[in-house]
Amino acid sequence: MGPDPTLAEFQRQIERIYYEKDAARGLAATFMWFVEEVGELARALQRGNRQEIEEEFHDVLAWLSTLASIAGVELAEAMEKYELGCPKCGQTPCRCG
């Protein structure tokens, strides 16, 4: 990956590192690992330690990426969904009720 990787490049890198192991574990078990990481992020946010918060965001993104890969979802498509603003109202910032 270059100095400023795209989301698709990041997803491919996580696949190279973890896909075989995570796919063998399966979608449900991998989702449980993801949820555990989200819980660790919640605890880090409560404690307010900046370094810990950053590390947990990194872990959550990696686990979300591997989960998406196992499910056959391209995370970069989320960028397209939101590039014109809120998908419901079309505004930036969102003006939904």
C-alpha positions, 0 to 999 in steps of 0.5 A: 500500500502507498502512503495514502491507501484507498479503502479498497487497497486496505481491504485487499491488504487485510484479506492478504493478512487474515482472509484465510484464517477468518474465512475458515472461522466463518462469518458468525464467529468473525462477527463475534470478534468484530463485536468484541473489538467494538466493545474495546473501542467503547471502553477506550472512548469512555477512558478517553486515552487518545492512543488507546482510542486510535488503536481500537479504531484501527482494530475495528476497521480491520475487523470490519474489513475482514468481515465484509470480505467474508460476506463478499461486500466491497467497503469502497462501495459505501463511499459511493453511497454517501458521495452526494450526501445523505442517501435519504435526503441528498443533503450535506449535512443531513437534513432528515427529521 
